[in-house]
Amino acid sequence: MNNLQIEIETADLETRQKKGGEGSYQVQRAYVHTLNRDGSPKRYPEEIALFPPKDNSNNPIPYKPGKYVLDPRSFRVQGGFLDMSFPQLVAVKV
């Protein structure tokens, strides 16, 4: 089974302002290896921003640099349709 491959290069978080200016949130840069319509891999990965997981005090926990795949818990069925909730990553064991 092929999984969507995601790479994290740095544990740095970026702070962004919420729309309307009330509050902020943090994201982490990642690179996802996507496919063309014919199923062949695209030549270069695409940059994305992810919400990092949070601890019990609601503080973000950045992903460590490395290779990841999407955790199956990233998906749910809602109203009979497959839906993606907040992406969760699982480290690839080398």
C-alpha positions in Angstrom: 0.0 0.0 0.0 1.4 3.4 -1.0 1.0 6.2 1.6 1.2 9.9 1.1 4.8 10.8 2.0 5.4 14.0 4.0 8.7 15.4 5.1 9.4 17.8 7.9 12.7 19.7 7.6 12.6 21.8 10.8 10.7 21.8 14.1 10.2 25.6 13.7 6.7 26.9 14.1 5.2 29.9 12.3 2.8 32.1 14.2 -0.1 33.5 12.1 -2.9 35.9 13.1 -6.5 34.8 13.0 -8.8 36.6 10.6 -10.2 39.6 12.3 -7.0 40.0 14.3 -8.2 38.3 17.5 -5.6 35.8 18.5 -3.1 33.7 16.7 -2.3 30.1 15.9 0.8 28.2 14.9 1.6 26.1 11.8 4.6 24.0 10.7 6.0 23.8 7.2 6.1 20.4 5.5 6.6 19.0 2.1 4.2 16.4 0.6 5.1 14.1 -2.3 2.0 14.1 -4.6 1.1 12.3 -7.8 0.1 13.4 -11.3 -3.4 12.4 -12.6 -1.8 9.3 -14.2 -0.5 8.1 -10.9 3.2 9.0 -11.6 5.0 10.9 -8.8 5.4 14.7 -9.4 8.9 15.8 -9.9 9.1 18.0 -6.8 7.3 17.9 -3.4 4.8 20.6 -2.6 5.1 22.9 0.4 2.2 22.8 2.8 1.4 24.1 6.3 0.2 21.7 9.1 -1.3 22.3 12.4 1.0 20.6 14.9 -0.6 18.4 17.6 -1.1 20.0 21.1 -0.4 18.8 24.6 -2.8 18.8 27.5 -2.2 22.5 28.1 -3.1 23.3 24.5 0.5 24.1 23.6 1.7 23.1 20.1 4.1 20.2 19.9 6.1 20.5 16.7 6.9 17.4 14.6 10.6 16.5 14.6 12.4 16.6 11.3 12.0 13.4 9.4 9.7 11.4 7.1 6.0 10.8 7.9 2.8 9.4 6.5 -0.8 10.3 7.2 -2.2 8.5 10.2 -5.5 6.8 9.4 -7.1 8.8 12.3 -6.8 11.8 9.9 -10.0 10.5 8.1 -13.6 10.2 9.2 -16.9 9.4 7.7 -19.4 12.3 8.0 -22.8 12.2 6.5 -21.9 9.0 4.5 -18.9 10.7 2.9 -15.2 10.2 3.5 -13.8 13.4 5.0 -10.4 14.5 6.2 -10.2 16.1 9.6 -7.0 17.6 11.0 -4.0 15.7 9.5 -2.1 13.6 12.0 1.3 12.3 11.0 3.1 9.0 11.9 6.9 8.8 11.6 8.2 6.4 9.1 10.6 3.9 10.7 13.8 3.7 8.8 
